[in-house]
Amino acid sequence: MQSGRPVPLRPLTGPNGFVVSVAVIVSVLAILIGGHLYGRFLSSRDLGGRDNAIEQLSAQSQNFKMHADNLSAQVTDLQVKLDKSQAMLEAIMPSANTYIISPNQSLIVGDGRLTIGLIGSPGNDSIALVVNGKQQTASAGQVISVAAGSSTCQVQVQSFDMFKATLVASCGGAKPQ
């Protein structure tokens, strides 16, 4: 050995070179196999968490769907009750200026300007009315104009059956001179 010159290293050549080469290859293979197994372990752990999350979300989704179905049923039930209540209210208090009159009944309408009475039961095609003391025969859809003081009033027969007649009565402004 000379003092100024470096000695070349040749570990893979020589008597121990084969052993070192096999050791390097085995180490690389061990690292690759270990990394692969560790990666599979980590991914299986993540899949377990994902599966649990999917099960929880599926259960929550079913609960929300059942809750939404229950709310929909309640809304439908409430709508039916509202419709029934609305029909009952309209039977008791029809819309403005609409009156339901029974046979041999009289009503004071049009802010007290009109007295309307139904004489007897309605017939098949007409009814007999007394409007401010004047008897008239009317059919469905017919409009009767009446002078009441300084205003003009109108009585329209909307519909009738054997037991009642539905009338719309309204009074306008002052009568033109």
Summary of the structure (lengths in Angstrom):
residues: 177
radius of gyration: 48.9
end to end distance: 144.8
largest distance: 148.9
contacts: 399
relative contact order: 0.08
helix: 43%
strand: 28%
